[in-house]
């Protein structure tokens, strides 16, 4: 299992879908799995029941997914806040931290009204605080850190594929394809 962690808006779902498509393996977004279990949006449940109860459900879903999912898993931005989640994901998969600066995340999400994270008086300050507090735990959970800066989604997927190939973790049927894709870049 390949796991993507990082700040909300760092590209986990978009990159994860593309990576799964490239590798021809299943993709799941943990927030969508949580919503399916709850029967409502993460935001609605979070507001109604509070963060602690949401994190309990999130831990249960991550435990289940990390035991049974065999493809690419995109996690919620706070999924690695609990030590048991970091440990399970790291032991059961290969974890990639899509490291985005607060400025980059803000650039991507500044017009997104569906992100409770940014519905505050100073969203940039909120992103900086999140980055400062979460960067160490993302790093602790991760096997690999991928600096997102401003590359395209396909470039990020190629970076992950290259890392998998270098570590001997890319299925052999994809090695030639990954090498060709990476060599075709301008």
Phi and psi in degrees as a GROMACS rama.xvg file:
@    title "Ramachandran Plot"
@    xaxis  label "Phi"
@    yaxis  label "Psi"
@TYPE xy
-107.327  129.551  UNK-2
-119.433  134.285  UNK-3
-111.945  127.288  UNK-4
-125.086  160.392  UNK-5
154.276  174.681  UNK-6
-57.7104  152.521  UNK-7
-56.4404  133.459  UNK-8
87.9287  5.59142  UNK-9
-81.6092  -6.47552  UNK-10
103.873  12.5455  UNK-11
-57.3974  -46.7327  UNK-12
-70.7677  -45.5283  UNK-13
-63.6727  -48.4967  UNK-14
-66.1345  -41.2117  UNK-15
-60.4925  -44.6899  UNK-16
-60.7415  -45.4174  UNK-17
-65.5831  -41.5558  UNK-18
-63.1202  -45.6456  UNK-19
-61.7739  -41.7921  UNK-20
-61.4829  -45.0133  UNK-21
-62.4493  -39.5658  UNK-22
-88.0538  -5.84857  UNK-23
57.0861  47.4045  UNK-24
-128.204  162.02  UNK-25
-66.044  153.414  UNK-26
-124.296  139.68  UNK-27
-141.604  140.57  UNK-28
-102.825  122.921  UNK-29
-62.1591  -34.0602  UNK-30
-64.1694  -38.3553  UNK-31
-67.8633  -38.4877  UNK-32
-63.6293  -38.8983  UNK-33
-65.3682  -44.8557  UNK-34
-61.0283  -39.9187  UNK-35
-61.822  -40.2053  UNK-36
-68.4971  -41.5449  UNK-37
-79.8168  -29.3447  UNK-38
78.929  16.2108  UNK-39
-154.412  173.58  UNK-40
-72.6529  155.032  UNK-41
-57.82  -44.828  UNK-42
-58.9504  -45.8727  UNK-43
-62.5779  -45.6646  UNK-44
-65.2168  -43.0153  UNK-45
-58.0938  -46.3253  UNK-46
-67.8101  -37.6735  UNK-47
-78.8025  -43.1154  UNK-48
-103.847  -17.5734  UNK-49
95.0021  164.172  UNK-50
-65.9744  -41.9566  UNK-51
-59.5416  -46.7709  UNK-52
-66.4172  -39.4575  UNK-53
-60.5058  -44.0157  UNK-54
-64.4891  -31.9688  UNK-55
-61.7896  -48.5462  UNK-56
-62.8932  -43.8645  UNK-57
-58.0549  -43.7825  UNK-58
-62.305  -41.646  UNK-59
-62.4528  -45.4972  UNK-60
-66.1483  -43.045  UNK-61
-63.7379  -38.7603  UNK-62
-60.9087  -47.0402  UNK-63
-63.029  -50.0986  UNK-64
-61.7808  -41.6073  UNK-65
-70.1381  -18.2428  UNK-66
-88.4329  -29.8226  UNK-67
-118.562  -19.7982  UNK-68
-83.4527  137.951  UNK-69
-116.856  11.9468  UNK-70
-115.733  -132.684  UNK-71
-100.751  132.373  UNK-72
-119.146  118.996  UNK-73
-96.5786  127.681  UNK-74
-104.544  161.405  UNK-75
-69.5109  157.145  UNK-76
-57.8907  -30.6796  UNK-77
-101.447  10.0104  UNK-78
-61.8636  -24.8823  UNK-79
-98.8962  12.1396  UNK-80
-67.1528  -32.6873  UNK-81
-88.6195  131.882  UNK-82
-56.2895  -38.1437  UNK-83
-64.3747  -32.8443  UNK-84
-68.3519  -44.7397  UNK-85
-58.4484  -45.9923  UNK-86
-63.5672  -47.5917  UNK-87
-61.1094  -47.5262  UNK-88
-62.824  -43.1449  UNK-89
-66.7009  -39.3324  UNK-90
-74.5268  -31.3023  UNK-91
-100.793  -4.91674  UNK-92
-154.118  -174.858  UNK-93
-105.716  116.917  UNK-94
-101.341  126.544  UNK-95
-111.988  124.834  UNK-96
-94.6601  112.117  UNK-97
-83.8118  96.1609  UNK-98
-87.7756  109.614  UNK-99
-116.358  140.191  UNK-100
-71.3274  156.15  UNK-101
-56.6315  -36.9769  UNK-102
-64.4669  -40.8825  UNK-103
-66.6547  -43.672  UNK-104
-62.5179  -43.0651  UNK-105
-61.5234  -42.4459  UNK-106
-58.4017  -41.8946  UNK-107
-72.0445  -35.5892  UNK-108
-108.784  -0.148475  UNK-109
-56.7718  -24.8716  UNK-110
-103.552  3.70049  UNK-111
-82.3996  110.156  UNK-112
-83.2295  -7.19884  UNK-113
-93.176  5.81285  UNK-114
-103.653  103.84  UNK-115
-58.0357  -27.8548  UNK-116
-52.0251  -38.2602  UNK-117
-97.2296  -0.013776  UNK-118
-88.8489  56.689  UNK-119
-131.778  168.033  UNK-120
-59.7815  -40.8613  UNK-121
-129.413  84.4787  UNK-122
-61.4197  -33.1056  UNK-123
-65.0825  -43.4773  UNK-124
-62.4996  -39.9675  UNK-125
-61.5848  -44.2685  UNK-126
-64.1957  -40.5295  UNK-127
-63.2262  -41.855  UNK-128
-62.6334  -44.9264  UNK-129
-60.7022  -45.3782  UNK-130
-60.2112  -47.2736  UNK-131
-60.6754  -41.9978  UNK-132
-80.6421  -30.7024  UNK-133
-95.7814  -24.7846  UNK-134
-51.5822  -45.2899  UNK-135
-62.7434  -36.9353  UNK-136
-77.1169  -32.2702  UNK-137
-62.2003  -43.3584  UNK-138
-63.8502  -39.0327  UNK-139
-63.4565  -37.7982  UNK-140
-76.1421  -28.3283  UNK-141
-84.0528  144.407  UNK-142
-86.4349  -32.3458  UNK-143
-136.669  142.289  UNK-144
-112.462  124.374  UNK-145
-112.438  114.255  UNK-146
-75.3139  117.699  UNK-147
-81.8334  -34.9451  UNK-148
36.4586  -111.249  UNK-149
-128.852  21.7787  UNK-150
-69.7238  159.903  UNK-151
-70.8785  166.273  UNK-152
-59.8974  -44.5601  UNK-153
-63.6489  -33.9283  UNK-154
-66.9424  -42.0089  UNK-155
-63.2955  -41.5133  UNK-156
-61.5063  -43.9059  UNK-157
-60.8037  -38.9888  UNK-158
-62.5781  -42.1263  UNK-159
-67.5456  -43.5833  UNK-160
-59.8733  -42.9275  UNK-161
-61.8634  -42.9212  UNK-162
-62.6399  -43.7278  UNK-163
-61.6283  -42.2721  UNK-164
-65.9509  -43.5821  UNK-165
-61.5182  -34.0211  UNK-166
-88.5072  3.77464  UNK-167
70.2003  25.0955  UNK-168
-109.67  5.89841  UNK-169
-91.5919  128.363  UNK-170
-54.957  139.146  UNK-171
-57.8734  -30.0812  UNK-172
-65.5837  -16.0813  UNK-173
-104.951  -7.73296  UNK-174
-62.5988  -47.4226  UNK-175
-63.6951  -43.9479  UNK-176
-60.5302  -44.2565  UNK-177
-64.1094  -44.5087  UNK-178
-63.4613  -43.4292  UNK-179
-62.7384  -43.3432  UNK-180
-61.0483  -44.4407  UNK-181
-69.1316  -36.2276  UNK-182
-75.7687  -18.1715  UNK-183
-81.5124  -9.88557  UNK-184
-65.2755  145.091  UNK-185
